Amino acid sequence: MTESSFPVTELEEADTLLQELLRIDTSNPPGGEKEATDRVARFCRDLGLSPEICGADPERPNLVARWNADPSHRKHRPLVLSCHLDVVPAAAEQWTHDPFSGHHDGTFIWGRGAIDMKGFAVMALAALARLRQENLPLTRDVIFAAVCDEEAGTRLGSRWLVENRPDLLGDKPEYVINEVGGFSVHLKGRRFYPIQVAEKGVAWLRLAVSGQSGHSSLPARDTAVERLGRAVTSITRTQLPWHPSEEAIQFIRGFAAPDSWVARKVAPLIAHPTIGPRLLPLAVPSGSRRLSLEAILRNTANPTCLVSDPALNVMPEEVSVDIDGRLAIGQTAEDLIRELEDVLPRDLRSHLDWEILHEAPASSFSTDTELFRELKAGIQRSDPEGHIVPSIIPGFTDSQNYAKLGAQCYGFYPVQLPEELDFASLFHGVDERIPVEGFHWGIQTLTETLRRFLVR
Ligand SMILES: [Zn+2]
């Protein structure tokens, strides 16, 4: 596909809209997505759509716009194109260009959200704009959703929508296209395109530890703080058991398959509960890649917040630590608590109290669907030498909530990246930016994929 098959003016308009959205600071916390939502609403109205704005907080709205198929052509349940308009905060002093400048230097468009994920909002809108101009005879309704609050856990965003206004999402949408996938990854001279089909679950826990209380001017042993310190040390220094799901092994095999037979034989061995944890560091020595592979093969638990009484001169009877736990496929918060108790010093066990603050299971979606095949074909048309890999991420996205509506959700935000650009480092990283050429490539890839899928 060449740029000439897509009107250049529309690609330029997409750049401008992305710059406008990047200039609106939607850092979460605190969020404040309203201005960005209003801008997107204006674009939708220009397309002849009637976006609905709703949510629990007027300053933090969600937007949903629906393009209905002609009833005489409608054959299937809707497809949702979903994005979030909030971004993670950025420390401006570390950036080459102001993270909220939308700076366009001809090669890149810079800004917090260029990758995660205002770029996809614009990509989806540009595709819809093109297909509406062509009067594409849809066989299903297409719903565009731009939600708030993804980065802080989805409570006001997709979770609110799913719990309060599922009707806006078509009640039971068949499919959702969302982040994280479709971008190119360069490995040993080859280009891979992960398409996300699974994500880990969440178990946010609070561990309360009790101990001897009293005036802190006296020497004290067996205090809650001392016990908490030991508990935190044990949790952070331990590797939890291996849970090699089929999805995780398929992901590893996907990157290994085009390589030597050794790699093909080694990948399945990683599933072995005792060989796997030893083999992975040998097979994948690079730090960040290995860390994320290890994360999808086991539950993880990171103590993040300490909770205590503010009195400096009192030995508290109880102190707590909040733990960001992430669940491998098939695991529950109770499973994770059991694994953590196993690694804690025995003498602490009678002084512990666990609370599950929030739990959401891992989600996993089928690769045996019409849409997955179409996404795969879409990448292959745009890059015949690319290898598609069904992928799983250690984090979570809005798909976690859409899964509750029974939808098959895929991470597909196609961007062709130059080899020297490390995608993973841009996600929530310093100098987040999107290559203009790769962005236009993505707009055309998504448009052509939808053009074929939506008339099936
Ligand atoms: Zn995101």
Boltz pocket constraint, residues with backbone or C-beta under 6 A from the ligand:
constraints:
  - pocket:
      binder: B
      contacts: [[A, 84], [A, 116], [A, 117], [A, 150], [A, 179]]
      max_distance: 6.0
